[in-house]
Amino acid sequence: MRRSVLPLLATSALGLATPAFAQDAISADEAAAMRAQISALKAQIQLMEQKLDAVAGAPQRTAPPTAPPATIATPTSTKAPPPTEIAWKGSPQFSSSGGRSFKAKGRIQADVGYVARPDGSADRGLGYAAEMRRIRLGGEGGLGAGIGYKLELELSDNGVDLVDTFVTYKDGGLLLSVGNQNQFQSLDELTGDTSGSVMERAAFTDAFNFERRLGIAAQYEKAAWLLQAGLFADDITALSNDSDGETGGDENNSYGLDGRLVYAPKLGDAQLHFGGSAHWRDLKRVGDAGTRYRQRPFVHTSNTRLIGTSTLDVKDEAHYGLEAAFVRGRLHGAAETHWLRSDLATGPDAEFFGGYAELGWFLTDDTRGYKGGIFDRAKPRKPLGGGGLGAVQVNARYDYLDLNDGAIVGGRQDAWIAALIWQPVEYLRFNVNYAYLSYQDATPLADGDRDYSVHVTGARMELDF
C-alpha cells in the first residue's frame, strides 16, 4: 500500500511544481529547471522510503518523532518522575526509589467465648458472650532519607484508641522511634495478637498492666544481637484526660525506663531466642485512684476478674523478665518468667510473679515465623486455592499467675490451654481454644469457697494485613 502511494505523491508534486504544462511550449531552460526539481523530489522520496524500511525492519524500537530543531528543544533539566511499584502484601503497597512507600493496614478480630460458671456463682459476666474484639485501621510507610511512620486507630471495648502511632528514623542497624508504642516488656507482649499461639497473651502481661505508652525509643540490631531501650511517659488515655486534679491528664507526670536484650542465633536449621528485659516506672500518682493487678478468666469476652488485688497505693514499679524460644521446622516452643515489685506508699513492698511455657506443632509442612526478636505470622506453603488447605497448627500452653504476697491476697491461677489454628492464606486465621483454669484464693463464691476451677472455650476469626 505504501509503495503505490509514493508515485502518486511524486506525480502530484510534479504537477504543482510545473504549471507550465498548461502552455503549448516551454523553453529549454524551463525544461532543465523542471528536470532538476523532479530529480530532487525523487531523491527526497527515496530517502523517505529508506527511513520507512528501517523502521519496518526493527518493530521493537519506536523512533521518536522528528521535530524541527529550530522550534522545539529538548529540556535537559527536566527529570521523569521515578516509577511507582505496586506489591500485594495483604493490601496494596506502593513504593518508589528513595525509600518512599505507603501501605494500608487493618485488622479485624471477632470472638465468641464461654466461661462455665462454678457451682455457687451467680456472676452474669460468666457464661456465653460474643464481641468484635478489635477493628484496626491505619497505614505505614516511608518518606525517604530513612524516615518512616506508622499510624493506627483501633475500635475496641466501645472506644477508639491510638495504638502504634509513631515516626521512625533508620540508619543501618539503628532504629529510633518517637510516639505511642510498646515498651519492650516481653516476647509474648511484643508478638502480634494475630501471630500468637493462643487467643490471648500470657496472664501476667494483662495483670501487670503492660500497655503502649508515649515515649522515645531506640534499638540496635547486629547479627544475632538486638538491644532495645526507651524513655516513656504514660498511656495516651491517661495523658489526654482534660480534668483537673490528681487523675487529670494535665497533672500526669509519670515516667519510666525500659530495656530489653535479645540474642537470637541460628543453630543448624533451628532458630533460637534468648532474652531478658528490665523496667522501672515512677507513677507519680500517690493518693489518686490507685493501682490494681487482676486478670480475666482467659477470654476477653468476659469482664469478670476471678483473681485480682485490692486497690494499692503504688509509688513506683520495678519488674524484669527472662525469655527463651525456638523454631525448628514444624516444631516451636517458648517460655517466659516475669517478676513485679511494687513500692507502696504504706506498708512493705509487694512482689508478684507470672510465667508460661508452651509447645506447638504444624500438622502441615509449615513453620512459625520469627523476625526482629519476636514471632511473626506463618506463611502457608500450600495455601487454600494454591494446591493445599493452608497451615494447620496445634499448640499447648501452661500459664501461671501469682498475685499473693503477705497480707495482699489477689489469688493464684494455673491454666492449661490448648489451641487449634487454621490459616487458609497468609493473612487470615481461625483460632479455637480450650482452657482449664484452677484457682486458689480467688473471688469467693456464695458459700465462701475461694478454691475452684472453670472450663473455658473460645474461638476467633482474625484478618490482619
TORVOBA-596394 format. One line per field, with one value per residue (C-alpha): chain; residue in one letter; x, y, z; residue number from 1. Coordinates in Angstrom, 2 decimals, always signed. Layout:
BEGIN
chaine	A/...
residu	A/...
c1	X/...
c2	Y/...
c3	Z/...
num	NUM/...
This chain:
BEGIN
chaine	A/A/A/A/A/A/A/A/A/A/A/A/A/A/A/A/A/A/A/A/A/A/A/A/A/A/A/A/A/A/A/A/A/A/A/A/A/A/A/A/A/A/A/A/A/A/A/A/A/A/A/A/A/A/A/A/A/A/A/A/A/A/A/A/A/A/A/A/A/A/A/A/A/A/A/A/A/A/A/A/A/A/A/A/A/A/A/A/A/A/A/A/A/A/A/A/A/A/A/A/A/A/A/A/A/A/A/A/A/A/A/A/A/A/A/A/A/A/A/A/A/A/A/A/A/A/A/A/A/A/A/A/A/A/A/A/A/A/A/A/A/A/A/A/A/A/A/A/A/A/A/A/A/A/A/A/A/A/A/A/A/A/A/A/A/A/A/A/A/A/A/A/A/A/A/A/A/A/A/A/A/A/A/A/A/A/A/A/A/A/A/A/A/A/A/A/A/A/A/A/A/A/A/A/A/A/A/A/A/A/A/A/A/A/A/A/A/A/A/A/A/A/A/A/A/A/A/A/A/A/A/A/A/A/A/A/A/A/A/A/A/A/A/A/A/A/A/A/A/A/A/A/A/A/A/A/A/A/A/A/A/A/A/A/A/A/A/A/A/A/A/A/A/A/A/A/A/A/A/A/A/A/A/A/A/A/A/A/A/A/A/A/A/A/A/A/A/A/A/A/A/A/A/A/A/A/A/A/A/A/A/A/A/A/A/A/A/A/A/A/A/A/A/A/A/A/A/A/A/A/A/A/A/A/A/A/A/A/A/A/A/A/A/A/A/A/A/A/A/A/A/A/A/A/A/A/A/A/A/A/A/A/A/A/A/A/A/A/A/A/A/A/A/A/A/A/A/A/A/A/A/A/A/A/A/A/A/A/A/A/A/A/A/A/A/A/A/A/A/A/A/A/A/A/A/A/A/A/A/A/A/A/A/A/A/A/A/A/A/A/A/A/A/A/A/A/A/A/A/A/A/A/A/A/A/A/A/A/A/A/A/A/A/A/A/A/A/A/A/A/A/A/A/A/A/A/A/A/A/A/A/A/A/A/A
residu	M/R/R/S/V/L/P/L/L/A/T/S/A/L/G/L/A/T/P/A/F/A/Q/D/A/I/S/A/D/E/A/A/A/M/R/A/Q/I/S/A/L/K/A/Q/I/Q/L/M/E/Q/K/L/D/A/V/A/G/A/P/Q/R/T/A/P/P/T/A/P/P/A/T/I/A/T/P/T/S/T/K/A/P/P/P/T/E/I/A/W/K/G/S/P/Q/F/S/S/S/G/G/R/S/F/K/A/K/G/R/I/Q/A/D/V/G/Y/V/A/R/P/D/G/S/A/D/R/G/L/G/Y/A/A/E/M/R/R/I/R/L/G/G/E/G/G/L/G/A/G/I/G/Y/K/L/E/L/E/L/S/D/N/G/V/D/L/V/D/T/F/V/T/Y/K/D/G/G/L/L/L/S/V/G/N/Q/N/Q/F/Q/S/L/D/E/L/T/G/D/T/S/G/S/V/M/E/R/A/A/F/T/D/A/F/N/F/E/R/R/L/G/I/A/A/Q/Y/E/K/A/A/W/L/L/Q/A/G/L/F/A/D/D/I/T/A/L/S/N/D/S/D/G/E/T/G/G/D/E/N/N/S/Y/G/L/D/G/R/L/V/Y/A/P/K/L/G/D/A/Q/L/H/F/G/G/S/A/H/W/R/D/L/K/R/V/G/D/A/G/T/R/Y/R/Q/R/P/F/V/H/T/S/N/T/R/L/I/G/T/S/T/L/D/V/K/D/E/A/H/Y/G/L/E/A/A/F/V/R/G/R/L/H/G/A/A/E/T/H/W/L/R/S/D/L/A/T/G/P/D/A/E/F/F/G/G/Y/A/E/L/G/W/F/L/T/D/D/T/R/G/Y/K/G/G/I/F/D/R/A/K/P/R/K/P/L/G/G/G/G/L/G/A/V/Q/V/N/A/R/Y/D/Y/L/D/L/N/D/G/A/I/V/G/G/R/Q/D/A/W/I/A/A/L/I/W/Q/P/V/E/Y/L/R/F/N/V/N/Y/A/Y/L/S/Y/Q/D/A/T/P/L/A/D/G/D/R/D/Y/S/V/H/V/T/G/A/R/M/E/L/D/F
c1	+0.00/+2.85/+4.75/+1.61/+1.02/+4.54/+4.48/+1.14/+2.67/+5.54/+3.18/+1.10/+4.20/+5.35/+2.01/+2.19/+5.74/+5.10/+2.09/+3.69/+2.21/-0.90/+1.04/+1.73/+5.59/+8.33/+11.87/+14.96/+15.92/+12.49/+12.64/+16.07/+14.81/+11.80/+14.01/+16.20/+13.15/+11.92/+15.34/+15.34/+11.84/+12.82/+15.85/+13.69/+11.13/+13.90/+15.28/+11.81/+11.41/+14.76/+13.71/+10.35/+12.08/+14.45/+11.50/+9.61/+12.69/+13.02/+9.49/+10.81/+12.14/+9.92/+11.64/+10.90/+9.01/+11.28/+10.88/+12.20/+15.35/+14.81/+11.44/+11.48/+14.29/+14.54/+14.90/+17.96/+16.99/+13.58/+13.65/+10.88/+9.22/+10.52/+8.36/+5.97/+5.97/+2.90/+3.16/+0.46/+1.11/-2.39/-3.17/-1.53/+1.93/+3.19/+6.91/+9.34/+13.03/+14.50/+12.70/+9.25/+6.40/+2.89/+0.87/-2.66/-3.03/-6.02/-7.18/-10.49/-10.99/-14.36/-14.62/-17.05/-16.36/-17.87/-16.79/-18.54/-19.89/-18.53/-21.17/-22.39/-21.64/-24.35/-21.95/-23.69/-20.33/-19.62/-21.31/-21.58/-20.67/-19.58/-17.78/-15.93/-12.56/-10.94/-11.14/-7.94/-7.26/-4.18/-1.14/+2.63/+5.33/+8.50/+9.24/+12.79/+16.11/+15.50/+12.34/+9.26/+5.93/+3.04/-0.48/-3.22/-6.60/-8.40/-12.06/-12.19/-14.35/-16.71/-13.96/-11.45/-7.80/-4.45/-2.30/+1.03/+1.40/+4.98/+7.70/+10.94/+14.44/+16.54/+20.24/+21.71/+21.02/+19.91/+16.20/+14.84/+11.12/+9.05/+5.35/+2.88/+4.46/+5.21/+7.91/+9.90/+8.25/+8.20/+8.28/+4.60/+3.55/+5.54/+4.41/+1.36/-2.00/-2.62/+0.66/+0.28/-0.02/-3.30/-6.14/-4.88/-1.44/+0.05/-1.89/+0.93/+1.01/-2.53/-2.28/+0.89/-0.73/+1.50/+0.39/+1.57/+2.86/+4.05/+7.83/+11.10/+12.90/+15.98/+17.01/+20.17/+20.35/+23.56/+23.93/+22.17/+22.01/+19.17/+19.30/+16.20/+15.72/+13.35/+12.06/+8.26/+5.52/+2.01/-0.56/-2.47/-5.75/-4.18/-2.34/-5.40/-7.68/-8.79/-9.94/-8.05/-6.78/-4.61/-6.22/-6.20/-4.11/-2.51/-1.08/+0.08/+3.85/+4.65/+7.64/+9.55/+12.68/+12.55/+15.21/+15.45/+18.34/+17.89/+20.36/+18.85/+21.43/+20.86/+21.93/+21.76/+18.21/+16.91/+16.20/+16.97/+15.90/+17.21/+16.22/+15.77/+14.10/+14.12/+11.69/+11.22/+8.37/+7.58/+3.80/+3.64/+0.06/+0.16/-3.25/-5.30/-7.46/-4.57/-3.43/-4.91/-3.37/-6.02/-6.89/-9.85/-10.64/-8.58/-11.08/-11.71/-15.47/-15.82/-15.12/-15.23/-11.96/-11.77/-8.37/-7.11/-5.66/-7.45/-6.57/-2.95/-1.27/+1.73/+4.56/+6.76/+7.21/+10.24/+9.96/+12.13/+11.67/+13.50/+12.66/+13.58/+12.15/+12.99/+11.67/+12.81/+10.80/+7.25/+8.09/+8.28/+8.30/+8.64/+8.86/+8.92/+9.06/+8.30/+8.64/+6.98/+7.86/+5.51/+6.73/+3.70/+3.19/+2.23/+3.39/+6.03/+6.68/+4.52/+6.03/+4.09/+5.08/+3.87/+5.13/+4.25/+5.67/+4.35/+4.97/+3.46/+3.44/+2.29/+0.28/+1.08/+4.53/+4.83/+6.82/+6.30/+7.67/+10.35/+11.79/+13.26/+13.29/+9.63/+7.42/+5.97/+2.99/+3.29/+3.22/+1.42/+3.50/+0.37/-2.43/-6.06/-6.54/-2.85/-2.75/-3.36/-5.60/-3.27/-1.37/-2.80/-1.21/-1.78/-0.40/-0.36/+0.46/+0.75/+0.18/+0.78/-0.02/+0.53/-0.97/-0.46/+2.16/+1.86/-1.25/-2.13/-4.27/-5.05/-5.21/-3.32/-4.14/-2.93/-4.12/-3.79/-4.62/-4.93/-5.34/-6.11/-5.28/-6.19/-4.60/-6.03/-3.99/-1.25/-3.39/-6.40/-6.65/-9.33/-8.39/-10.22/-9.11/-9.92/-8.63/-8.90/-8.31/-7.62/-7.83/-6.66/-7.68/-9.93/-13.10/-15.27/-18.37/-21.72/-20.62/-17.30/-15.21/-12.13/-10.54/-12.31/-11.87/-13.60/-13.73/-13.32/-13.79/-13.25/-13.00/-11.73/-11.75/-8.85/-7.89/-4.67/-2.91
c2	+0.00/+2.40/+1.92/+2.54/+5.87/+7.28/+7.52/+9.29/+11.75/+12.35/+12.92/+15.36/+17.24/+17.42/+18.83/+21.53/+22.40/+22.70/+24.82/+25.47/+22.13/+24.11/+26.05/+24.86/+25.18/+25.68/+26.91/+24.72/+26.49/+25.89/+22.22/+21.87/+23.53/+21.20/+18.12/+19.30/+19.70/+16.21/+14.71/+16.46/+15.18/+11.63/+11.82/+13.00/+10.23/+7.61/+8.87/+8.67/+5.08/+4.10/+5.51/+3.72/+0.44/+0.82/+1.33/-1.64/-3.85/-3.05/-3.06/-3.42/+0.15/+3.18/+6.09/+9.42/+11.91/+14.21/+17.76/+20.86/+21.71/+25.41/+25.47/+22.56/+21.97/+19.03/+20.36/+18.90/+19.78/+18.02/+14.53/+11.98/+11.02/+7.74/+4.72/+3.54/-0.16/-1.90/-5.10/-7.08/-7.74/-8.24/-4.82/-2.77/-1.45/+1.45/+2.17/+4.21/+5.00/+6.87/+4.86/+6.36/+3.95/+3.54/+0.53/+0.47/-1.60/-3.13/-5.81/-7.48/-9.86/-11.33/-13.56/-15.92/-17.31/-19.39/-19.43/-22.13/-20.79/-22.65/-24.08/-21.38/-18.45/-16.15/-13.88/-12.87/-11.86/-15.56/-17.87/-17.20/-13.92/-12.62/-9.45/-7.65/-7.93/-5.16/-3.30/-1.52/+0.76/+2.75/+2.88/+2.84/+3.89/+5.82/+9.42/+8.84/+9.65/+6.80/+8.39/+6.21/+6.36/+4.27/+5.35/+3.03/+3.64/+0.83/+0.36/-1.87/-2.03/+0.55/+3.16/+4.40/+4.49/+5.20/+2.09/+2.10/+5.76/+6.92/+8.31/+6.41/+7.00/+4.07/+4.06/+0.63/-1.42/+1.64/+2.45/+5.46/+5.93/+8.70/+8.34/+5.85/+2.39/-0.79/-0.77/-3.95/-5.70/-9.37/-11.72/-12.60/-8.95/-7.78/-10.65/-9.51/-10.76/-12.25/-14.21/-15.65/-19.34/-18.91/-16.37/-14.22/-13.35/-14.71/-13.78/-11.70/-9.30/-8.09/-8.43/-6.29/-3.61/-3.89/-1.30/+1.12/+4.46/+7.74/+7.92/+7.84/+4.56/+3.23/-0.21/-1.55/-4.85/-6.50/-10.15/-12.21/-9.36/-6.91/-4.14/-2.04/+0.83/+3.73/+6.54/+6.60/+8.76/+7.35/+5.84/+8.09/+7.83/+8.98/+11.84/+13.10/+13.36/+17.01/+17.10/+18.75/+17.06/+14.03/+11.99/+14.78/+14.46/+17.88/+16.74/+13.33/+13.39/+9.67/+8.29/+5.05/+3.43/+0.16/-2.05/-5.44/-7.53/-10.44/-12.99/-14.97/-17.27/-19.94/-23.46/-25.63/-25.32/-24.17/-20.54/-19.90/-16.97/-15.85/-12.56/-10.51/-7.21/-4.74/-1.92/+0.85/+3.34/+6.21/+6.51/+10.00/+9.23/+8.75/+9.49/+9.04/+6.10/+3.68/+0.60/-2.89/-6.09/-8.53/-10.87/-12.24/-15.98/-16.20/-14.96/-11.26/-11.78/-11.80/-8.70/-10.70/-10.96/-14.08/-13.10/-9.62/-7.46/-4.68/-1.09/-0.43/+2.93/+2.25/+4.81/+3.05/-0.31/-2.37/-5.58/-7.84/-10.92/-13.75/-15.25/-18.36/-19.73/-21.80/-22.65/-25.80/-26.89/-27.68/-27.55/-24.41/-23.53/-20.63/-19.92/-16.73/-15.66/-12.20/-10.67/-7.42/-5.42/-2.59/+0.03/+1.00/+4.33/+2.47/-0.97/-3.27/-3.73/-6.22/-8.83/-10.80/-13.40/-14.83/-17.09/-19.62/-22.46/-23.73/-26.13/-26.07/-28.29/-27.73/-30.62/-29.26/-28.68/-25.17/-23.33/-20.46/-17.10/-15.26/-11.82/-8.90/-10.58/-11.71/-14.35/-13.42/-14.72/-18.06/-18.18/-21.30/-23.10/-24.53/-22.02/-22.64/-22.25/-22.88/-26.66/-27.12/-26.23/-23.76/-24.13/-26.13/-25.74/-27.22/-25.58/-26.36/-23.81/-23.82/-20.34/-19.36/-16.17/-15.44/-12.25/-13.21/-11.63/-11.48/-9.59/-8.97/-11.86/-11.44/-15.14/-17.70/-19.17/-22.34/-22.55/-25.40/-24.18/-26.00/-24.31/-25.39/-22.77/-22.98/-20.42/-20.93/-18.00/-15.82/-13.02/-14.94/-17.26/-19.20/-19.93/-22.37/-22.65/-24.64/-23.72/-25.36/-22.77/-23.80/-21.03/-20.62/-17.62/-16.39/-14.29/-16.12/-17.99/-17.75/-20.39/-18.62/-21.10/-19.45/-22.57/-23.82/-24.34/-23.27/-24.55/-22.00/-22.29/-19.59/-19.06/-16.18/-15.11/-12.77/-10.91/-8.91/-7.06
c3	+0.00/+0.90/-2.42/-4.53/-2.77/-3.17/-7.03/-6.76/-4.32/-6.74/-9.65/-7.59/-6.55/-10.17/-11.22/-8.55/-9.47/-13.29/-14.09/-17.49/-18.75/-19.42/-22.07/-25.61/-25.40/-22.89/-23.23/-22.86/-19.64/-18.12/-19.07/-17.44/-14.26/-14.07/-14.56/-11.66/-9.43/-10.39/-9.53/-6.15/-5.35/-6.31/-4.04/-1.14/-1.77/-1.91/+1.42/+2.98/+1.70/+3.25/+6.62/+6.47/+5.55/+8.55/+10.87/+9.40/+9.89/+13.66/+15.22/+18.81/+18.78/+18.41/+16.73/+18.37/+16.23/+14.28/+15.48/+13.75/+15.71/+15.22/+17.03/+19.56/+22.07/+24.46/+28.06/+29.72/+33.33/+33.46/+35.01/+34.65/+37.96/+39.40/+38.58/+41.28/+42.08/+43.48/+45.50/+47.26/+50.97/+52.28/+50.81/+48.04/+48.94/+46.87/+46.71/+44.64/+44.66/+47.60/+50.27/+49.66/+50.31/+51.69/+52.76/+54.17/+57.34/+59.02/+61.43/+62.19/+65.11/+66.07/+69.19/+70.82/+74.27/+77.05/+80.70/+82.70/+86.00/+89.02/+91.34/+93.67/+91.34/+90.02/+88.13/+84.90/+83.47/+83.02/+80.53/+76.79/+75.08/+71.69/+70.71/+67.97/+69.71/+67.73/+64.43/+63.49/+60.54/+59.59/+57.41/+57.42/+55.02/+54.34/+53.43/+52.22/+53.91/+56.37/+57.82/+58.31/+60.09/+61.35/+62.34/+63.59/+65.18/+66.98/+67.86/+70.94/+74.07/+72.51/+72.33/+69.76/+70.80/+69.23/+69.02/+67.12/+66.21/+65.77/+63.49/+62.93/+61.64/+60.41/+59.61/+59.14/+62.27/+64.29/+64.59/+66.50/+67.16/+68.75/+69.59/+71.06/+71.11/+73.07/+75.74/+75.06/+78.02/+76.96/+73.97/+74.31/+74.67/+71.64/+69.38/+67.42/+68.64/+65.17/+65.39/+68.90/+69.66/+71.61/+71.55/+74.44/+75.75/+78.96/+82.13/+83.61/+80.62/+81.43/+85.20/+85.34/+83.14/+80.09/+77.54/+74.87/+76.14/+74.68/+74.50/+72.64/+71.97/+70.22/+69.10/+67.54/+65.67/+64.52/+63.53/+66.22/+68.79/+69.43/+72.02/+72.80/+75.27/+75.79/+77.99/+78.30/+79.82/+80.40/+78.06/+75.68/+77.61/+80.88/+79.20/+77.32/+80.35/+80.38/+84.03/+86.87/+89.99/+90.68/+87.90/+85.32/+82.20/+82.68/+86.03/+84.83/+85.08/+85.44/+83.54/+83.14/+81.72/+79.78/+78.20/+76.50/+75.20/+72.76/+71.42/+68.54/+66.91/+64.27/+65.25/+62.17/+60.89/+64.29/+65.21/+68.90/+71.07/+74.47/+76.03/+79.14/+80.00/+82.89/+83.66/+86.20/+86.46/+88.82/+88.82/+90.43/+91.48/+95.24/+96.68/+93.49/+92.44/+92.98/+91.06/+90.76/+89.39/+88.11/+85.24/+83.29/+83.00/+79.77/+77.14/+76.62/+76.12/+79.93/+82.01/+85.24/+87.15/+89.28/+90.68/+91.49/+94.21/+96.02/+95.11/+96.07/+96.62/+94.37/+94.24/+91.71/+89.99/+89.08/+87.10/+85.00/+82.85/+81.12/+77.71/+75.75/+72.49/+69.43/+65.96/+64.20/+61.20/+62.24/+65.96/+68.07/+71.74/+74.16/+77.89/+79.96/+83.60/+84.95/+88.43/+89.54/+92.66/+93.66/+96.12/+98.21/+99.97/+103.15/+104.21/+102.75/+99.06/+97.19/+94.86/+92.24/+89.65/+86.35/+83.59/+80.91/+78.83/+75.50/+72.63/+69.16/+66.07/+62.48/+61.05/+57.58/+56.11/+57.57/+60.22/+62.62/+61.53/+63.50/+62.78/+64.72/+68.13/+68.09/+66.49/+63.10/+61.12/+59.38/+55.58/+54.33/+51.72/+50.11/+50.76/+50.05/+46.32/+45.71/+45.86/+49.61/+52.52/+54.23/+57.52/+60.44/+63.85/+67.32/+70.48/+74.20/+76.93/+80.71/+82.19/+85.83/+87.75/+91.47/+92.91/+96.57/+98.78/+102.57/+103.55/+99.91/+98.68/+95.00/+94.14/+92.10/+88.70/+86.96/+83.36/+80.87/+77.36/+74.02/+70.62/+67.07/+64.42/+60.75/+58.42/+54.90/+53.49/+54.89/+56.34/+57.67/+60.70/+62.57/+66.18/+68.51/+72.17/+75.28/+78.75/+82.15/+84.90/+88.51/+91.14/+94.70/+96.84/+94.03/+94.25/+96.82/+95.73/+97.52/+100.04/+100.67/+98.68/+97.10/+95.58/+92.46/+88.70/+85.49/+81.91/+79.12/+75.35/+72.75/+69.01/+66.92/+63.29/+62.58/+59.42/+59.51/+56.72
num	1/2/3/4/5/6/7/8/9/10/11/12/13/14/15/16/17/18/19/20/21/22/23/24/25/26/27/28/29/30/31/32/33/34/35/36/37/38/39/40/41/42/43/44/45/46/47/48/49/50/51/52/53/54/55/56/57/58/59/60/61/62/63/64/65/66/67/68/69/70/71/72/73/74/75/76/77/78/79/80/81/82/83/84/85/86/87/88/89/90/91/92/93/94/95/96/97/98/99/100/101/102/103/104/105/106/107/108/109/110/111/112/113/114/115/116/117/118/119/120/121/122/123/124/125/126/127/128/129/130/131/132/133/134/135/136/137/138/139/140/141/142/143/144/145/146/147/148/149/150/151/152/153/154/155/156/157/158/159/160/161/162/163/164/165/166/167/168/169/170/171/172/173/174/175/176/177/178/179/180/181/182/183/184/185/186/187/188/189/190/191/192/193/194/195/196/197/198/199/200/201/202/203/204/205/206/207/208/209/210/211/212/213/214/215/216/217/218/219/220/221/222/223/224/225/226/227/228/229/230/231/232/233/234/235/236/237/238/239/240/241/242/243/244/245/246/247/248/249/250/251/252/253/254/255/256/257/258/259/260/261/262/263/264/265/266/267/268/269/270/271/272/273/274/275/276/277/278/279/280/281/282/283/284/285/286/287/288/289/290/291/292/293/294/295/296/297/298/299/300/301/302/303/304/305/306/307/308/309/310/311/312/313/314/315/316/317/318/319/320/321/322/323/324/325/326/327/328/329/330/331/332/333/334/335/336/337/338/339/340/341/342/343/344/345/346/347/348/349/350/351/352/353/354/355/356/357/358/359/360/361/362/363/364/365/366/367/368/369/370/371/372/373/374/375/376/377/378/379/380/381/382/383/384/385/386/387/388/389/390/391/392/393/394/395/396/397/398/399/400/401/402/403/404/405/406/407/408/409/410/411/412/413/414/415/416/417/418/419/420/421/422/423/424/425/426/427/428/429/430/431/432/433/434/435/436/437/438/439/440/441/442/443/444/445/446/447/448/449/450/451/452/453/454/455/456/457/458/459/460/461/462/463/464/465
